[in-house]
Amino acid sequence: MTAPQVKGWCPGAYRPMMSGDGLIVRVRPKLGRVERGQLHGLCQLSTKYGNGLIDLTNRANIQLRGLKMADHDAVLQQLAALDLLDASHDLENRRNILIQPFWQTGDVTHRLATALTDRLAGLPDLPAKFGFAIDTGHNRLLNGASADIRIEGMSGQLIMRADGAQTGQIVSEEEAIDAMITLARWFADHAGPDVRRMRTLFDAAPVAAQDDPLQPQNTPYGQLVGLPFGQIEAAALEPLLDQITAVRLTPWRIMLLEEVADLTSEALITTPDHPLRRVDACPGAPFCDSAHVETRALARSLASHISGTLHVSGCAKGCARARPADITLVGRDGRFDIVRQGTAKDRPERTGILPADIHANLD
Ligand code: SF4
């Protein structure tokens, strides 16, 4: 793939993010949808410049990892040519919009998401993680996902809610985007070093951790499939693209394959009872600078031996899972501490277990 020059777009406007295994490039597809040609391009970029993997994040974004600084501009140029980048990093940062995945072209979810996307330039400066959720389908799906301003459907009405507020505001579709922008401006007027999220202004606790609302299955809109640890090898995705026209991304390590049913692949989780649906593991060593241990190979080896939920964390930060797991393994100085019925931050039951001895210590 050559690096075309994309008019009106400047690679220098995007700041590179460094991690233990090289640069990370985040891709925020419009409306959370990626078409076959874009998927093909992402596979090529990951194989040529990155670590050969495509990651799905808990903000329903895609990440390419393991890139070299020297290749950063070429990768961004090619993402722009695939229509996977905004004209500037600033605009891309503002387009932090979660959309429930079952929207149909022209329905209220699609109309609101498109209208908000078109009005991003009218938003004030907001903290990097500040985001929006458009959750106007038949069922609310995104209430456990991180967002600061939500618009939800309820009994045929639209309710706009500031995250953390006890009540919302009924709005018409015509009023909704103006109301969201007004609320964002109100937040910006009150934001500061200690106020980076809407919930803080309402003195609300962090969003309560909830089970994922979607599981692998066929649906009227296509097939929901899981990605182990939220990632897939580009080499495994490429051959599947003959059967996939587009995917919708979600925050739950699940993708909706539009108009697909009964697709099977060893790279995908296609049944809700697959052992890896119960397992979380962060990238660990050598991919994260903070990691004390390797995580995912161990998690795979343990998955089918553990009946409950398992979280393998490279350090006590516990990025991969905020809610408690039946067993949490926390990396520390090349060994693991074992927490039962808790999170990576909780008090361990055992400490200092070598990775090779973990199996024996979980019996
Ligand atoms: S939990 Fe620690 S090791 Fe794992 S990704 Fe987060 S910071 Fe890195």
Residues whose N, C-alpha, C, O or C-beta is under 5 A from the ligand:
A	BS01	SF4	C282 P283 G284 C288 S290 A291 S313 G314 C315 K317 G318 C319
